Each structure stands twice: as structure tokens, then as C-alpha cells.
């Protein structure tokens, strides 16, 4: 019952948010929240640390942008094309990497992602270092004009909700239970007769497809795609979002994405405010030092909040529950 109330409250806040905050900023947060949740499906519930998710995120963005701008496809087909490319690259990368474990799996995904980065750097349709510019928003289903930020916001919100719902359904399905079993004790899962590699590959492709959907949607929102989204640092950023929010929790990656994106976009304003209050000029340079601040947050989380923000809150609630009930008796 409490979960249902919480979901309703969050939905109401999401529907009302663009009336008080900049819609494009909110849409960017939604895209990265979906990105983080897709990544968490792989690492948090399957135990696979991929350092190549930027390949799916950026490649889908480039393909969706090219499909909308050059091929003139309808908006929905452009998003589907980006998602399909993310899934396809995930399938190829997964087939090459899935039989390795631990650091070897991580390094293979990183190496393959860097190969795609250099392809994006050299390919003519990506625009190289200038990026792919002027991507049109078009009309959804040929009817809904997406040139308005408010209209596009609710479309992006619907896409994000569908993506989150699919992730939650996957986690709570028998397939998701097998993934959790693989993470907890892979040899035991094998002994029970599960084709572990097949389950890992399916999880990898699903995560890549949802990441592709997030990347394609981000390109639609901002109207451009750059090399930043296919660089290895983007893979590191989504790892940071997931760890800060809470690895292996449903809403943790969403919280982490909101915090990191807010820091990246609002840190300069926060620094200027602190400088005006404390009269310490150093704070005014915080906007140029966002990587230092996010790095500091990462260190604090690793040392003090190893479960992440949401993970620690859930752990405290579990510890507090039995005590309060025993006190009542």
C-alpha cells in the first residue's frame, strides 16, 4: 500500500515538475535516470560490471539523430532505430565478452566500446569532433508536434515510465530471479541446470536496448549528439550514478542520476551562492571543478555509504523495523 502511495506521489510530482523547472533539464535527467536503471539491471541484479555502456548510449544517439535528420524518418521510427542499434551492438559485444568473468569481462567491454568511439570519431555521418547537429524533433505519430518543450517532456516522461516498468517487471519475473541467483552464486545456478551464459546474454542485450532508448531520446531532446556520449568517461559516469544512488535497488539509480546531473548543471550556481554567503571567492570556481566534486562524492560513497544513498536508507529501515516491533512487545 505504501509503495502504491509513493508511486502515485512521484507520478504527480513528475507531471507537475515542468511548471516549476526547466523542461529540457528535466528531460535530460529522465534520460540519464533510464540509462542508470538499465545499467543497474546488469550490474545490480546480474553482477556484471560493464564499462562499455557508453557505446550503446552514444551509438543509439547517433543513429537516431541521423535517421531523423538525414533519412527523414518519423520520430517514433528514429527512436526505434536507435534502440535496435543499441540492442544489436549489445548482442555482438555480449557474445564476445559474456564468457569471461570479473575484470576480464569489464576490460573486454571497455576495449570494444573504445573501438566504437574511434569509429564515431572517423565516420562521416557522425560529424566527427563537431558532432551531429540540428536533429529535428518532428511529430510523434505524425500528429503530436514535439517542437514545444512541454509537449516533448510528457512524451519523454512516458518513455521513461515504460522503460522503468519493463525493468521492474524483469526484476520481479522468474527470469529476474535467475539473474539474482547467478549474481549470488553462479556455480550453484549452473548445478541447477540453468544455461548461465544465455541468461547473461539476454540481460546484457536488454540492458543495451534500454540504454539505446535513453541515448536516442536524449538526442531527440537536445537536438544534437557528440563524442562525449561514446567516450569511456560516460561509462564511468553511469557507474558513479548507480553507486551513489544504490547498487541493486530499484530507485537508487534514479536518485543517483538526479544528484549527478543536478551537480553538473547547477554546481556553478551553488558555488556562486556559497561565495556570496561566505565571502570565499574559491567557491565561485566550483562550476569549473565539477569532476573534482563528483570524484569526492564517489570517494565518500565508497568509504561511508557502500550501499549508496537508497541502499543505506533501506538498510536502516530494516534494522529499525525489528527493534521497533520488539519494543512494542
C-alpha positions in Angstrom: 0.0 0.0 0.0 2.8 2.4 0.9 4.6 1.6 -2.3 1.5 2.4 -4.3 1.1 5.7 -2.5 4.7 6.5 -3.1 4.4 5.8 -6.8 1.3 8.0 -7.1 3.1 10.9 -5.3 6.1 10.5 -7.6 3.9 10.5 -10.7 2.1 13.6 -9.5 5.4 15.4 -8.9 6.7 14.3 -12.3 3.6 15.6 -14.0 3.8 19.0 -12.2 7.6 19.4 -12.4 7.8 21.2 -15.8 5.6 24.0 -14.5 8.3 24.9 -11.9 11.6 23.7 -13.5 13.2 24.0 -17.0 11.6 21.1 -19.1 14.8 20.4 -21.1 16.8 20.0 -17.9 14.1 17.6 -16.5 14.1 15.6 -19.8 17.9 15.2 -19.6 17.5 13.9 -16.0 14.9 11.4 -17.2 17.1 10.1 -20.0 20.1 9.6 -17.6 17.8 8.0 -15.0 16.7 5.5 -17.6 20.3 5.0 -18.6 21.4 4.3 -15.0 18.5 1.9 -14.3 19.4 0.0 -17.5 23.0 -0.3 -16.3 21.8 -1.3 -12.8 19.8 -4.2 -14.3 23.2 -5.6 -15.4 25.5 -4.9 -12.5 23.0 -4.7 -9.7 21.0 -7.8 -10.5 23.3 -9.9 -12.7 26.6 -9.0 -11.2 28.3 -8.0 -14.5 30.3 -4.7 -14.4 30.2 -3.4 -18.0 32.5 -0.4 -18.8 31.2 -0.2 -22.3 27.7 1.1 -21.9 28.7 4.4 -23.5 28.9 2.5 -26.8 25.1 1.7 -26.6 24.2 5.2 -25.3 26.1 7.2 -27.9 25.7 4.9 -30.9 21.9 4.9 -30.5 22.0 8.7 -30.3 24.0 9.0 -33.5 21.8 6.5 -35.4 18.5 8.1 -34.1 19.8 11.6 -35.0 20.9 10.5 -38.4 17.6 8.7 -39.1 15.6 11.8 -38.1 17.8 14.4 -39.8 19.1 12.7 -43.0 16.7 9.9 -43.7 13.7 11.9 -42.6 12.1 9.0 -40.6 9.2 9.8 -38.3 10.2 10.4 -34.7 9.0 7.1 -33.3 10.9 5.2 -36.0 14.0 7.2 -35.3 13.8 6.2 -31.6 13.1 2.6 -32.5 16.1 2.6 -34.9 18.4 3.9 -32.1 17.1 1.3 -29.6 17.5 -1.5 -32.1 21.2 -0.5 -32.8 21.8 -0.4 -29.1 20.4 -3.9 -28.8 22.4 -5.2 -31.8 25.7 -3.8 -30.6 24.9 -5.3 -27.2 24.4 -8.7 -28.8 27.7 -8.5 -30.6 29.6 -7.2 -27.6 27.8 -9.7 -25.3 28.7 -12.7 -27.5 32.4 -11.7 -27.3 32.5 -10.8 -23.6 30.0 -12.8 -21.8 32.1 -16.0 -21.4 34.6 -14.0 -19.3 34.2 -13.0 -15.7 35.3 -10.2 -13.4 37.9 -7.8 -14.6 38.3 -9.6 -17.9 34.7 -9.1 -18.8 35.0 -5.4 -17.8 38.1 -4.8 -19.9 36.7 -6.5 -22.9 33.6 -4.3 -22.8 35.8 -1.2 -22.4 38.1 -2.2 -25.3 35.1 -2.8 -27.6 33.5 0.5 -26.6 36.7 2.4 -27.3 36.8 0.8 -30.8 33.3 2.2 -31.4 34.5 5.6 -30.1 37.2 5.7 -32.8 34.6 4.7 -35.4 32.4 7.6 -34.3 35.4 9.9 -34.5 36.2 9.0 -38.1 32.8 8.1 -39.6 31.5 10.9 -41.8 27.8 10.8 -40.7 28.7 11.5 -37.1 30.3 14.9 -37.8 33.5 13.9 -36.0 34.6 16.3 -33.3 31.8 18.8 -34.3 29.1 16.2 -33.6 25.8 15.6 -35.2 23.9 19.0 -35.1 20.4 20.2 -35.9 18.4 17.0 -35.2 14.7 17.8 -35.7 12.1 16.7 -33.2 9.4 16.2 -35.8 5.9 14.9 -34.9 5.0 11.9 -32.9 2.8 9.5 -34.9 2.5 12.3 -37.4 0.1 14.2 -35.1 1.8 15.4 -31.9 4.1 18.4 -32.6 7.2 18.0 -30.4 8.6 21.4 -31.0 7.1 22.5 -27.7 9.3 21.6 -24.7 6.3 20.9 -22.5 4.8 18.5 -25.1 8.1 16.7 -25.5 8.5 16.5 -21.8 5.4 14.4 -21.3 6.4 12.1 -24.2 9.9 11.6 -22.6 8.2 11.0 -19.3 6.0 8.3 -20.9 9.1 6.7 -22.5 10.9 6.7 -19.1 7.9 5.2 -17.3 7.6 2.5 -19.9 11.4 1.7 -19.6 11.3 1.7 -15.7 8.2 -0.5 -15.7 9.9 -3.0 -18.1 13.0 -3.1 -15.7 10.8 -3.6 -12.6 8.8 -6.3 -14.4 12.0 -8.0 -15.5 13.5 -7.9 -11.9 10.3 -9.4 -10.4 9.9 -12.1 -13.1 11.2 -15.7 -12.9 13.9 -14.5 -15.4 14.9 -11.8 -12.9 15.1 -14.4 -10.1 17.5 -16.4 -12.1 19.6 -13.4 -12.7 19.8 -12.7 -9.0 20.8 -16.4 -8.4 23.6 -16.0 -11.0 24.8 -12.9 -9.2 24.7 -14.6 -5.7 26.2 -18.0 -6.6 26.8 -18.7 -10.3 28.2 -22.3 -9.8 25.0 -23.2 -7.9 22.9 -21.8 -10.7 24.8 -23.9 -13.2 24.4 -27.0 -11.0 20.6 -26.4 -11.0 20.7 -26.7 -14.8 20.4 -23.1 -15.9 22.2 -22.0 -19.0 24.0 -19.2 -17.3 25.7 -17.7 -20.4 22.3 -17.5 -22.2 20.7 -15.6 -19.2 23.7 -13.3 -19.0 23.5 -12.5 -22.7 19.8 -11.8 -22.6 20.3 -9.5 -19.6 23.2 -7.8 -21.5 21.1 -7.2 -24.6 18.1 -6.0 -22.7 20.3 -3.5 -20.8 21.9 -2.4 -24.0 18.5 -1.9 -25.7 17.2 0.3 -22.8 20.4 2.2 -22.8 20.0 2.8 -26.5 16.5 4.0 -25.9 17.8 6.5 -23.4 20.5 7.7 -25.7 18.2 8.1 -28.7 15.7 10.0 -26.5 18.5 12.3 -25.3 19.4 13.2 -28.9 15.8 14.0 -29.7 15.6 16.2 -26.6 18.8 18.2 -27.1 18.9 18.2 -30.9 22.5 17.1 -31.2 24.9 14.2 -30.5 28.6 14.5 -29.7 31.5 12.2 -29.0 31.1 12.8 -25.2 28.3 10.2 -25.2 30.5 7.4 -26.7 33.6 8.3 -24.6 34.7 5.9 -21.8 34.0 8.7 -19.3 30.3 8.3 -19.9 30.5 4.7 -18.9 32.3 5.9 -15.7 29.6 8.5 -15.1 26.8 5.9 -15.2 28.8 3.7 -12.8 29.0 6.7 -10.4 25.3 7.4 -10.7 24.4 3.8 -9.8 26.9 3.6 -6.9 25.8 6.9 -5.4 22.1 6.1 -5.6 22.3 2.5 -4.5 23.5 -0.6 -6.4 20.9 -3.3 -6.7 18.0 -1.1 -5.7 15.1 -0.1 -8.0 15.0 3.7 -7.4 18.7 4.1 -6.4 20.0 4.7 -9.9 17.2 7.3 -10.4 18.3 9.2 -7.3 22.0 8.9 -8.3 21.3 10.2 -11.8 19.3 13.2 -10.4 22.1 14.1 -8.0 24.9 13.9 -10.5 23.1 15.7 -13.3 22.0 18.4 -10.9 25.6 18.8 -9.8 26.8 19.1 -13.3 24.3 21.7 -14.2 23.8 23.6 -11.0 27.1 23.4 -9.3 28.2 26.8 -10.6 25.1 28.5 -9.2 25.6 26.7 -5.8 29.3 27.9 -5.8 28.3 31.5 -6.5 25.8 31.4 -3.7 28.3 30.0 -1.3 30.8 32.6 -2.4 28.3 35.4 -1.7 27.4 34.0 1.7 30.9 33.1 3.0 32.8 35.7 1.0 35.3 33.0 -0.1 36.0 33.5 -3.7 37.2 29.9 -4.2 33.6 28.7 -4.2 32.9 30.7 -7.4 35.2 28.3 -9.2 33.2 25.2 -8.3 31.4 25.2 -11.6 34.7 24.6 -13.4 35.6 21.8 -10.9 32.6 19.5 -11.3 34.7 16.4 -11.8 36.5 17.1 -8.6 33.3 17.4 -6.7 31.8 14.2 -8.2 35.0 12.4 -7.5 34.8 13.5 -3.9 31.2 12.2 -3.7 32.3 8.9 -5.2 35.1 8.5 -2.6 32.6 9.4 0.3 30.1 6.9 -1.0 32.7 4.1 -1.3 34.1 4.7 2.1 31.0 5.7 4.1 27.9 4.7 2.1 28.9 1.5 0.4 25.2 0.6 -0.3 24.6 4.0 -1.8 22.0 6.6 -0.6 18.9 4.5 -1.1 20.7 1.3 -0.1 21.7 2.8 3.3 18.2 4.1 3.9 16.7 0.7 3.2 19.3 -1.0 5.5 18.5 1.5 8.3 14.8 0.8 7.8 15.3 -3.0 8.1 17.5 -2.6 11.2 14.9 -0.2 12.8 11.9 -2.4 12.0 12.6 -5.4 14.3 13.8 -3.1 17.1 10.6 -1.0 17.0 8.4 -4.2 16.9 10.3 -5.8 19.8 10.0 -2.6 21.7 6.2 -2.7 21.2 6.0 -6.2 22.7 
